[in-house]
Amino acid sequence: MTSLRRSGLAVLLAAAIASAAALPGEAEDKKTAANLPIISSSHQDIAWMDSPEKCREFRDKNVITPALAMLAANGAYAFTMENMLNLMEYLERHPDRKEEIVRYTREGRMEWGATFNQPYESLLSGEQLIRETYFGRRWLRKNFPGSDALVYFNPDVPARAMQMPQILAKAGIPYMLMSRYHEGFYRWASPDGTSVLAYSPGHYGNAAAILGAAPAEAVKAVAAKVKKWQEYYAAHRLPPYYPLLNSVDFSQPTDFGPLIAAWNADNRAAGSVPLTMGYSSARRFFESIAVKAADIPTITGERPDLWLYIHGPTHHWAVSAAREAAALLPAAETFSAVRAILESDFKGYPARRLEEAWQAAIYPDHGWGGKEGQITDRLFRKKYEFARDEGREMLYTALAGIASHITTQFQRGIPLIVFNTLSWQRTDTVACLVVPPGRDFLLLDGDGKETAYQRLPALSGQAEGTVRIEFLAGDVPSLGYRTWYMAKGRPAEIPPAAAARGNIIENAFYKIELAPGGVKSIFDKELGREILAADKFLGFEVFTMRSVGNGAGEFGRVQQPTMEGFDRLAAHGTAWKLDVLRSGPGQTVCALDQQLRNCTVRERLIVRNDIKRIDCEVDLLDWDGDPYREFRLALPVNASKGRVAYEAPLGVVEVGTSEIKGTGGPAYGNLVYDEECSDIRPREVQNFLSASDDALGVTLSTSVAVCDFRDPTPSPAAYPILQPILLASRRSCHGEGNWYLQEGDHHYHFSMVSHRPGWRNGRRAGIQANNPLVAVANPDSSAKAFLPDEMDFISTTAGNIVVSTFKKAEDDDSFILRVYDIEGRDAEARFNLFFPVKSLEAASLIEDNPKMLKPAKEGLVLPVGHHAVETFRIVPAPKRK
């Protein structure tokens, strides 16, 4: 203290302490006075260090409860938890401590991350990522009035979704604390230009090693760090605030009083300019550094995930459920909202069920496996399956309710209502169970024109008296429906639409040559072009390799498979056989079964005859869980050096163009992410991936989350080979972690369409395959039915605009319409709604900060910029009596 008084800096130190201990509501508005802010935190997976329950207990007893005690004892202390789930779980255990937590949170000394948890961003759909902010910042503001969360923490995963900065910025979250990237400050931007201020310490645990030393040694180390970074700060015109993040896995609140006192006793250790040290939240640090004069480099694009094996190929059943939930939940809330408007009643709107299902759909974070990982993985799968099942049930309930309001004409036959959950008109196949009016029956559209259908083999457990049929439903309106009728009568004889002779299948679209184990040739008659380059792999050929790796861990590159134990279907000479039970006018189906060393591969090739598409179903049966084995499906595209693109959350990544530039850089020690981000593979894929050259485009929809596009074998081919990764048996990187073996049966589905060059020409087909049309047969009919037999509820004239969701607003009886541009171009999008609009507002992504817009007399004309995600609040006009 003598040195402190002699230096005349007692006032500065007092100011730093006063800033940290400001009155409620003040701390968040002040810049921190500490030039060396210690951000005390604790990196927390839901479960990695132990089972979920034990980790929850540890957070309670060893992290949050001691932090609250330190906050009470020291008015300068601040502590940060990285996500909102930690707070939710703590309040479940300690509801009596809410007011105390409210007080410290309002003061800005107890900080909570602005998202629900810390996910693999590009694994989730766009709406799943958006709901991270609903159950993050929005949840805190609603339940802790006067509090806020402005920092997104996701420091562990070496990845970043292309559109995540836009999601954060439009949810009012301006700051991002990440790591496993070059140490420094960045404006991390999405393609639309919105950005957040990001900070990376290199690795989130780097500063903890310095802070954990004895005070005298820590002072020297901090001084050396500041000296090293002064040139960087000067070059970027940054104010002198050097963050010290104290965070490692399960780190506990620490009293850094001795270090702070030692530094502040002689705070010229870093040079001639005095720098004070003190506690800070991450938010206060960011606010100190976020000055207009700063020259911070901008980074735009996708950082592909290096840990993607841990969730996709190694957890196939769970991630399949997650992907289904991602499609079902927006559809469920959209048609539930439609029903509420039609009935002028919110009683049937499942708000609570949707909330619980959405929370389950984003519950699994980045901590799959770990110690007691079998418990964690089982919980994660259970959450995803709950979300999927709830989504399906709520969707069907809403559709049945809407169908009851359709003025069907029962004299024509039994109604069959086909609903489209996507926001464009489509012609697509629909499969459904029906109870027909007789052994023979006609299927008629609303104009009485006969529609050809095909009987499909019965499903296991199918109810007696039901029949499974499939037909081509033409021109089903955007987010709407069209009605067909089943009537007594004998259907017309439909001549075969395809010729199947030996190993050749030919229809109006393709000439296909089969070969043992795969497809040798697919000739596109419209384009006059061979699609496949089958000199190395056959089309739709399953192959297997050795795949040693752990999915997530301290490595600089994705571990690639090797050729040990390489096997492929073509090596076994198994021929295709015509499946006469599934083949008919609408489709020609061939199948093969091949026993490999560890499982049986069953494959079905479904050539659609009434629509330009080829489907492929793959089963891995009786998989025995052999360690370090991987299975892939190959689609080699005849496009030498073709361009590859794939769907990402709320957009499309073009390989080699849409990634961030450069590498991930040094993390700590010898761990360096040294691979160019554009070269990282495989990739996390949403619904489809595509390859094109100047004459041909091919789009492959995928039911799996992880896909490759380059030949993984020696002497790789120059053309793209689209490869969904079906399965990988690997082990958790935790020293006491579990194996991911997944013994049993696995089922996959894929669809391929060829088209003019460019992914934009195939992206709708790629999305449709994972969002099938839904049929409601013989619905209950209301005596006051008023809807026509065909209708769209929401449509737009802008072909590049996709409706992400339409839902009841969270806080009132208005409705939220969220849309995005998927093709990278500005649009004045005209929307046609099925109800008149009283008022229209632009809103933030979490439904606040409304700005009044003027509805057009006919429909809505809404500006949507390139790559933009926009949210609108709509109040329907009252119905006229």
N, C-alpha and C positions, 0 to 999 in steps of 0.2 A: 504493500500500500504506500510505503514511503516513496518508491519510484513513481507510482501513479500520481501522487500529489505533486512531486517535483516536476513531472512532465506537463502538469497543468491540464490533463485530459479527463479529470474526474467528471466534468460536465458532459463530455461526449459519452462516457460509459453510462452515466445516469440516463442520458437521452436514449441510449440503446435499450436499457432495461425498461424505461418508461414506454417506449414504443411497443415492446413485446407484451407489456402488461396493461395495455390501454383499456379504457372503459368499454363495456359491451357496445358493439357496433362501430367502434372507432378503429380498431386494429386493422380491419380489412381495408380501410381507406388510406392508411399511412404507408409510406415507404419505410423499410427497415433501416435503422441507423447502423446496424452491424454490417461492416464491409465483408466480414467473414462469417456469413450466416451458417450455423450448424443446423441442418435439417434432420432432426431425429426421426427415424422411421423404422419400419420393420417389413422386409419383403415377405409377403404371405401368399402362397398358393392356397386354394381351398383345402388341399391335403397333398402333401408331398413328404413332409418330415415324418408323418404318421397317418393313421386313419382320419377321416373327416371329423369324427366326434372328438378324438384326442386332440386334433389340431384346434378345433373350436374351443375346447377347454383350455388349451395352452394360451390362445389369444386372450381369453378371459383372465386367467389367473396370472399370467406371466407378462402380458403386454398391456392390454387396455386398462385393467384395474390398477396396476402400478403407475401407468402414465397419468391416470386421473389423480392419484395421490401426489405425484410430483407437480402436477398443474396446480393443485390446491396449496402445496407447500411453497412454491416458487412462482411468483407473479411474472417472471421473465421466461419461464419454461414454455416450450411449444413441442407438440408431438403430432406426427402424421401417420394415419393409416391409409393404405393405398386404394381401398375400394369401399363401396357402400355396403356390400354384403357383410363386411366385418361389423359395421354398426348395427345392421338389422339383426344379426345373430346375437350380438351383445345385449341388445334391448330385450330380446326374447328371454334371456337369462336374468337380466337385471332391469325390469321395467321401472323400478323405483329410482333408478339413477338418470332417468331421461332429463329432468330439469337441470341437473348438474352438467350433463353433456351438452344440453342446449346452451347453457351459459358460456362454456369454454369454446364451443363452436362459433357462437356469435362473436366472441372476442377475437376469433381468428387464431387462437392458440391450440385448439384441437382441430385438426384438419382431416378431412375424409376425401378420398379420391372421387372424381366426378362421374365415374362409371360404376356399374353394378359389380363387375369383377375385371379380370385381365385376360381376355380371350385370345385365341388364335384368330386374328381379325379376318383374314381372307377365307377361313373355314366357314364363317357365319354368312348368312344372306344379308342383303342391305337392311331389311327391316329388323333382323336380329341385332345387327350392330346398332341401329338406331335405338332399339329398346334398351341397350346398355345405358344410354343417357336418360331414358325415361326412369329406369330404376336406379339411376345415379343422381345426377344433379336435380332432376325434377322431383324425385322422391324426397330428397333432403329439404328442398325449399317448401314443399307441401307439408311435411311433417315437422320441420323445425323452422317455423316462420322467423324471418330475420337472419337466417343462415344461408350460406351458399357454398358451392364447391366449384372451383374454377380450374383445377389441374387434373389432367388425365394421366394416370400412372400405368404404364405397361413396360417396365424396364427389363423384364426377363427374356421375352421372346425376340429373337433376331429376325424381325419381320415387321412390315407395315403395309396395310391395305391402301391402295391408291386413293380411295375416297374417304378414308378415315379423317383426315384433316377437315374436310368439308362437313362431315357429320359433327365433329366437335365444334367447329366454328359456328355452325348454324344451330347448335344446341346451347350456345352461349358459353362455351368452354374454350378460353383463349390460349391455354398453356398445356404443354405435354412434356412429361418427364419420362424419358426413355433411357435405354443404354444399349450395350453391345453394338455401338456405332462410334465412329470417330468422335473423340471428346470435343465438345464445342457447342455453339449456339446456332440455331437454324430457324428459318421460316419454312416449316414443312407444309407444302401446298398440295392441294388437289388440282386436277386438270382444269377445273373451272376458275381457278385463281384464288379461291379462299384458302386461308392458311392459319396455322397456329404457331406460336413461339415455342420452340422445342429446345430442350437442353439434354445433352448426353454426357455423363461423366466417364465415358468409355465403357466401364462396367459399374453397375450400381454399388458394388462392394468395395471399390477402389479406395475411397476416402476413409472407410471404416478402419482399414489397416493403419492409417496415419493417426486417426483419432484415438485408437485403442492403445497407443504407446504411452509411456510415462510422459507427464506434462512437458518436461524439458525437451525430450526427444520429439514430441509432437509439435512443439513450437518451431523447432528447427525444420521439421518436415513440411509444415504449413508454409513457413517462410520460403523454402525452396520451391514449393509449388506455385506460390504467388509470383515469385521472381520469374519462373519459367513462363508464366501466362501473361505477364505484363505486356510483352510485345504483341501477343495475340489481341489483347484487349485494346491496345492503342490502335492497332491496324483496323479493328472493326468499330472503333469509336464507342466502345462499351464503357459504362460507368464502372468504377472499381468495386464490384461486389463479386467475391469469389466463393462459390457455394461449396460447402462441405457436407455431403450427404452421408449420414451415418445409417446405413442399411445393409444388412445381410439377411439371409434366410432365418427367420424367427429371431431376429435381434430384439433385445429388450430395452426398455427405457433406461438411459444411462445419464448419470449426473456428470456433466462436463464442466462443472463449476471450477475445479482446480485448473483445468486447461484454459478456460476462459480468463480466469484471474491471472494465470501465468503470462498469457499473451498480452492481455490488456495492461499488465504492469509495465511492459516495455514494448508497445505496439509498433515500434519502428523496425521490428525484426525483419520485415520484408523489404525494407528500403527506407527512403527518406520521407515517404508519405505515410502518416499514421493510419493504420487500419484497425478498427475495433472488431472484436469477435463477440458473438452472442447467439442466442437461440432464435430460430425463425421457422415459420411455416414455408412450404414451397411456394405458396401463392405470394407471400410478401416478398420473397426473393425475386420471383418473376416480375412482380410489379416494379421492383427496384431496377431491373435490367431492361425493362421494356420502354425505352426512350426513343423518341422520333429520330434522334441524331445517329442511333446505332446503325451500322452497316452490316447487316446480318445476311449471310448467303441464303438463297432460296433453293430448296430441294423439292422436286416434283416427281411423283410417280410411285409405282409399286416397289416395295422391297420384298422380293420373294422369300417365303418362309423356309428356313433351314431345318426346322423341326417337324415338318409335315408328316413324316412317317409315323409319329407317335399317335396321331388321331385318326388318320384315314385307313391305310392298309392294315394297321395293327388293331383297329377297333371297328371293324366293318359293320357289325350289327348296330352298334350304338350310333355311329355317324350316319348310317342309312336312315335311322329314325329321325335324327336331327335334320337331315335334308328334307324328309317328308314333312316334318313339322314346319319348316321354313316356308313351304308352299301352302300348306293347309291353313295355318293360322291367319295370314292376311286374307285368304279367301273366306274363312269363317267370319272374320269381323266385317269384311265388306258386305257379304250377303246378309249378315245379321243386322247391319246398319240399314241396308235396303229394306229389309222386312220391317224394321222399326218405323221407317218413313211411310211405307205403304199402309201400315196399320195405325199410324199416328199414336204409337204406344211403345214405350221403352221397357215394358214389363218382360218382354221376351228377349231383350238384349242381354247376353250373358257376360256382363262387364266383369264380375268377379272371377268367373271361370276363365275368361280371356286373360285377365291379369295373372292368374296362377299359371296358366299354360305358357304364356310368354316368359314368365320368370323361370319356369322349368326349361324352356327352350334355349335359354342363354346361361343356365346355371353352370354347366361344366366349363372350367377355365383352362388354363394351360398346364395344369398339374396332373395329367393322366399318370397312372402308375404310382411309383414311389414306394416308400415303406408301407406295408399293408395295402399295396396298390390294387389288389384284387377287390378290396372293399370299396375303394374310391372308384374304380372302373365300373363296378356293379351299380353304384349309386348314380354315376353319370349316365349310364345306359338307361337306368330306370327313369331318370328325369326326362331324357329325350323321348322315351317311349310314352310317357305320360303326356307330354306336349303333343306328340303325334296323334295319340288316340283321342285326346280332348279336341284337338283341331278337327279331326275327321267327324266326330260326333256332332260338334257344334255346326260344322258346315252342312252336314246332311239335315240337321234339324232346321236350319235356316232355309235351305232349299225346299224342303217339304212344306214349310210354312208359306213361302212365296208361291210354290206350285198350287197351293189351295186357292189362291186368288186369281188363277188363270181361268178364263172363260172357255174351258175345253168343251168340245162338242161330242158328248158321249155316244150320240147316234152314229158317229164315224167309227167308233171303236174304243179300245182302252188307251187312255193318253199315256204317252211316254215323253217326258219333258227333258230335254238335253240342255245342260247349263255349261257355259264357258266362263272359267275363272280368270281368263286373261283379258287384257284391255285392247284387243283387236279382233275383228271378225276372222273366223277360221273355219276351214273345212278339214275335218280330222276324223279318225276312227274313234268309235266309242264302244266299249264292251259293258254289258250290264246283265243282271238277272231279272227275268220277267216271268209273270204268270200269264201265258198267252190264252186267247179265247178258245183254243182248240189245238189239236195236233198239228194241223196246217193253219197258217195264218199269214195275212198280208201286213206289211209295214208301209204305212202311207204318210206322206208329209201333209202339211196344212192345206195344200192345194189339191189333195187327193191323189197325188202322183206316187206310184209305187217306188219304194226304196228297197234295193236288194240288201239282204242280210244273210248272215251265216251262223249256223249253230256251232257252238264251241263245245269241246268235251266238258263234262260236269266237273266242278271243283269238289275237293274233299269236303264232306259235310254239307253239301248243297241240299237245301230242303226239297222234299218230294213235291213234284208239281211245278217246280221252277225250271226254267230253261235259260241257259246262258247264250246270249247272242252277241254278235258284233256287226256293225254296219258303218258306212261312211256318212257322217252327219255333215251336210253341206251348209256353208254360210251361217254358222251359229254366231249370233251377234256378240259384240264386245261386252264383256261383263254382263251377259244377258242369257237368253234362252231361245230355243225353238222347239215346237211341238210336233211330235209324230203320233200316229195312232196304230194300234194293233187291231186288225179286223179279221173276221172269219173269211176264209178263202184259201185257194191254193196259189202260192206265189208263182210268178212266171219263171219259166226255165231260163237260166242265165248261162249263155255260152261261156266256156272257159276264157278268161282274159289273159291267160299265160299258157305257153307251151312248155312242158317239161319233158325233155327227151334225153335220157341218159344223164350226163353230167351238165346239161345245158338247160337253163331256165330263161325264157324270153317273154317279155311283155311289152307294153307300149313305151315304156321308159328305158328299160335296160335289157341288155343281153349279158347273162351271167354264166361263167364257166366255173363249176365246182372242181375241187381237187381233194384228194384225201387229206383231211385235217384242216381245210380252209377253203378260201375262194381264190381262184387263180386269176380271174378276169371279171371286171364289171365295165361294160361299155355303155356310156351314156349316149343314147340315140339323139337326144335333143342337141347336145353339145358336140356330138361327133368325136368324142374323146374317151380314151381308156382312162379309168379312174385309178386303177391299182398299179403299183410298181412291185410286182410279186416275185422279183428275182431272188429276194432274201427271205422275206416272210410272206406267207399267204395272207389274204384279207380275212379278218376275223379269226385269226389263229391264236390259240392260247399257248403260251410258252412259260417256262419256269426257270429260275436261276437261283444261285446262292445269294443271300442278302444279309450279310453280317452288319449289324448296327443296332443302335438302341433308340433311334427315333428322336430323342431330345437329349442333349448333353453338351459337354465342353469340346466341341469340334468346330473347325472352321468352315467345313464344306459338308453338303449332304453326302452321306456314305452311298456309294454306287454299288450295284450288284456285280457279282463276278460269275464266271462261266462254269464254276465247279457244279456238277450235277445238272447242267443245262439239259433241258428236254423240251420238246415241242410236239404238237399234235401231228404235224406233217411227217414226223419221223416214224410214225406207227402205221401208216398206210390205211387208216380207217376211212371207209367211204361213207358219204352221205346217203341217207335213205329218205324217200318221200314220206312225209307224215300225212297219210290219207285222211286221218280223223280231223286234222286242223286245216288241211288245204281245202280250198273252194274257190269260187269266182273272185272273192276279194283278196285272197292271199294264197301264195304257194309256200309251203313250209317243208323244209328238209331238216333232218336231225342226225346227230352222230353221238355215240358214247365211246369214250376211250379211257381205259384204266391206265393211270400213271402209278408211279411208285407209292404215292401218299394219298391219292384220292382218285375218284372217277370224275372226268370232265364230261358233262352233258351239254351239248350246244344245239340250239335251234336257230336256223336262218329263216326269217319270215320276210318274204318278198311281197310287198304290197302291190296289188295289181290295179287298184282304183285310185292310188295316190303315189306320187313319186317319193318312195321311201323304202329303205331296207332296215328291218329290225333284227336285232340279235339278242338272244337270251342265253346266258351262260350259267351253269350250275357247277359248283365244286362240291361233290357229294362225298360224305364219309372222310373228310379231311382229318388226318391223324395228328396234326399239330407238330409235325417235324420241325425242329428249330432252324432258324436262319434260311427259310425258303420263301420265295416270292413268286407270285403268278401275275402275268400281264396278258392283255389282249392286244393284238397288233392290227392296225389299219394303215398299211403303207400307201402313201398318196403319190400318184404319178405327177409330181410337181417338183422338179429338181430345184433345190434351194428355195423351196416355197416358203411363203410367209405364214407364220403361225400366230393365231390369236385365240383367246379364251375368255369366257365370261368370268368376271370378278364381281364382288358386291357393288351393285349400282353402276356397273360399267363394263368395259371390255379392255383387257390388256393385250396390246400388240407386242409380241416378243421381239426384243431388240430395240424397241422404241419407247414403250410406256414405263419401263423400269427407271428407278433412280440411277443416276450416273455414278460410275466408280464402284468401289467395294465398301464393305461394312467397316473395314479398318481394324485397328488393335482393340482388344477388349481388356485383357490383363495378362501378365506373364507372357507366355508363349502363344496364347490364344489370339489368333488374328483371322478375321474374316477377309480372306485375300482374293476371293473369286469375284470377278465382275458380276454385278447383280443381273445383268442381261444374260449371263451364262448359267445362272443357277437353274437346276432342274432336279427332280420333277417340280410341278407347280400345283397349288391349290386351285381347283376349278369349280365353278358353280354348275351351270347346266350343260355347257357345251364347250368344245374346242374345235378349231377350224384351221385348215391349211389351204392356201391359194397360190397360184402363179398368175401369169397374165392371161391365161385362157381357161382356167378351171378353179372352182372352189368346192371344197368338201367340208361339211360340218358333221361332227359326231356328237350326239348327246350322250351323256354319261350318268350312270347312277352312282358312281363312286366319286370321292372328293379329291383324289390325287391322280394326276395324269402326267405322262412324259410325252415328248414329241420328237426326240432324237434317238437314233439307233444306239442301244446300250452295249452292243456286242463288238468284238474286235473288227477292225476295218469297217467302220460305220458307213452306212449308206448316206449319200448326199441329199436324198429327199426326206421329207418329214415322215415319221412313222408315229401316228397318233396311238398312244398306249394308255388306256385306263389301267391303273394298278389295282388288281383285284384283292390281293391279300399279301401280307408279309408277316412272318412269325419271327418276332424279335423280342428283346428283353428291355425292361426299364433300365435307365442309366443309374438309378439309385443303387447303391451298394447292397441294400437289402430289398431291392424291388422285385417285382413279379415278372413272369414271362407273359408275352402276348401271343398265345398259341392259337386260340379260337377254334378248337376242335369241333367238327360237326359239319353241317350243310350250309352253303352260302349261295345266294341267288343274285344275279345281276341282269340288268337290261340296258341296251344301247340302241340308238337309232342313227342311221346315216342318210344324208341327202346330199346329192351333188347339185351344183348350181353355177351361175356365172361367177367370175372371180370376186373375192372379197367376202369377209365374214358377215357384212351387213345383209348380204343376200341369203344367208342361211340361218341367221340368229333366231328368227321367229320359230322356225322348225326345231331348232335346238332346244329352245325353251319349252315349246309345246310338249315334247316327248316326256318331260318330267312333270307336266301339269295337265293330266288327261281330262277330257270332257267328262262330266258327271251326269248320270241319268237318274231321274226320279220317275218310277213307273207307277201308274194308277194312283195318283195322289188323292187325298181327301179333297173334296170340293166345297168351297164356301157358297152359301146361298147368295152372298153378295159379291161374288167374284166379278172383277172388273178389268183384269188385265187381258190384253190381246194374246193370241197364241204364239206370238213372236215379238221379242222386244230386247233392246239394249238399255241397260240402266245408266251406264257411263261410257261414252265413246269420245274419241278425239280425231280431228282431221289431220293431226300431225303424226306422221308415221314413225318419227324418231322418239316419240314420248311414250313412256310406260307408266301406268298407274301402279304405284308401289302398294298403296292401301287406301281404303275408304272406310272410315270408322267413326263411331260416336266419339265426340271430344271427351277428354278425361274429366273436365270440371263442370260442364253444363250440357245442355241438350242441343248444342250445335254439332256439326259434323266436320271431320278432318279429311281432306283430300290431299294425298301426297303423291307427287309425280317426279319423274326424272328423265333426262335425256340420255339415251344409251348410245347414240351414234356420233356424238361430238359436234353438234351444230345447233345454232340458235333457232328458236321457234316462237312464233306467235300462235300458240296452240288454242284452237277453238274446241271447247268441251261441250258436249250435249249431255245434259242431265235429265233424269226422268221426273224431276220436280222443279217447280219455280223457286227462284232464289230471292230471299228477302234482303240479305246482306252478305258481303264477301270481304274477307280480310286475308292478307298475307300474314303468316305467323312464323315464329321460329320453329325449328324442328321438334321442340318439346312443347309446342302449342302455346307459347306465350309471346309477348311483345307484338300484339296485333297491329296491323296497319291497314286502314280501310281502303278497299278497292271498289270500283264501280262496275257492277255486273252489266254485261251487254244485254240488249233487249232480247236477242235470240242466242241463248247459250252463254257460255263464258269464254272470253278471250284472255288467256293468261300468258304472260311472257315467261319463257323458260330458256335460260341461257345454255350454251354448250356445256355438257357434262354436269349440269346443275341438278340439284335435288331441291324441290320447292314444296312447301307445305301451305295449305290454304284452309281457312276456317269458313264454313258455309252455314248460314242459317236459312232453313227452308221457309218459304212464305206459307202462311196458314192456308189450309184447304178452304175453298169456298163451300159454303153450305148450300 
